[in-house]
Amino acid sequence: MESETTAVHGGTGVDPATGAIISPIYLATTFERQPDGNYPLGYEYSRQGNPNRDAFENALCSLEKGTRAIAFSSGSAAMMSMLLALSPKDHILAPADMYFGNRQMLREIFGRWGLKATFLDMTKVGNIEKAVRSNTRLIIIETPSNPLLKITDIKTVSDIAQMAGAYLVCDNTIATPILQKVLDLGADFSIHATTKYLGGHGDVMGGVVIGRKENEFAQRIKMVQKVCGPIPSPFECWLALRGIQTLPQRIRAQAETGLAIARYLANHPRIEKVHYPGLADHPGHKIAQRQMSAYGGLLSALVIGGRDQAMAVAARVKLFTRATSFGGTHSLIEHRASVEEPGTKTPQNLLRLSIGLENADDLIADLEQALGT
Ligand SMILES: *Cc1c(COP(=O)(O)O)cnc(C)c1O
């Protein structure tokens, strides 16, 4: 079935107890054991498994076309759990412009724990081949990347990972499984902050790892979920599942408006550069055309001048909201460098825009008045 159908029907069916077409929220932490000691419905204790979490994981698994989805309390908890499934002294490759929170996690937490990480520009495939070591277990890519919207060739990197005996993990948060089927393209695992487009309404945090095939690493990630417990609550799973039902329509609308705004900004005299993979002059445009069906609702722009000029534009918006995060119904604008860690390489004149569901002309009019002439 196609994504629109899976998004609606991929979670649960009609509730068998009541006929409700939307599943109730199961808050119980514990489930009854039969006289023979069994749990006939498969639920025992809510950290190990919960019907709302199962429904959410099932929906994600079918949308991304995987064999197993494992849900977590945030995108960061998903990344943490995946890294906890490795062993000290294992080596991983990660993008130099990786989501800053994940970069911080690798350096500050897992560095001390003994995990070795090499950060590199994943758009240069030759670099990846050279950086692989005998103990490289994972190659992590993020495409499009946040906030520079760089594009990595998933198929090519998956060939390198296979040769190296490493798993390829693709952060698919920005594209979503609607615009980019990373497991079909050769990634072994897809990882998401469901906080963004999948939840889609700016009101729920979550994360998920989806595996293409069943293997020992997927089982270890599942064990981290069960044993360490960084799980989403039943209500959070319910909200995220509700969000997924409209994901295909939302992300296509956001991608259409995103392209219109990227084109508008690219022609604006006060803008130095626009980072958006849908623009023909983007260095990754050809690859994006091959691996994405549209280019998403996230873009960034460099304001001519510097930090002060960029801050001034953000200060003048009326319809956009100055806030971090992306993927919700409301359009957001953010001076990115000042929310990232000190010493970040994100340019000081960069504004990141998350396109919501408002009318494109209204958003452009807001940018027009904020940019001035
Ligand atoms: C937001 C984000 C994360 C982290 O997710 P949280 O839910 O905020 O913990 C990871 N990767 C990317 C690409 C993100 O945008």
The ligand as a MOL file (V3000), in Angstrom:
LIG
                    3D

  0  0  0     0  0            999 V3000
M  V30 BEGIN CTAB
M  V30 COUNTS 15 15 0 0 0
M  V30 BEGIN ATOM
M  V30 1 C 15.7670 17.5210 16.7140 0
M  V30 2 C 16.7190 16.5820 16.0950 0
M  V30 3 C 17.2750 15.5350 16.8450 0
M  V30 4 C 17.0350 15.3900 18.3350 0
M  V30 5 O 15.7070 15.1210 18.6600 0
M  V30 6 P 15.0560 15.5250 20.0700 0
M  V30 7 O 13.6900 14.9550 19.9970 0
M  V30 8 O 15.0990 17.0210 20.1690 0
M  V30 9 O 15.8780 14.8990 21.1510 0
M  V30 10 C 18.1110 14.6420 16.1790 0
M  V30 11 N 18.3990 14.7540 14.8590 0
M  V30 12 C 17.8870 15.7710 14.1220 0
M  V30 13 C 18.2220 15.8650 12.6680 0
M  V30 14 C 17.0400 16.7130 14.7100 0
M  V30 15 O 16.5640 17.7050 13.9840 0
M  V30 END ATOM
M  V30 BEGIN BOND
M  V30 1 1 1 2
M  V30 2 1 2 3
M  V30 3 2 2 14
M  V30 4 1 3 4
M  V30 5 2 3 10
M  V30 6 1 4 5
M  V30 7 1 5 6
M  V30 8 2 6 7
M  V30 9 1 6 8
M  V30 10 1 6 9
M  V30 11 1 10 11
M  V30 12 2 11 12
M  V30 13 1 12 13
M  V30 14 1 12 14
M  V30 15 1 14 15
M  V30 END BOND
M  V30 END CTAB
M  END
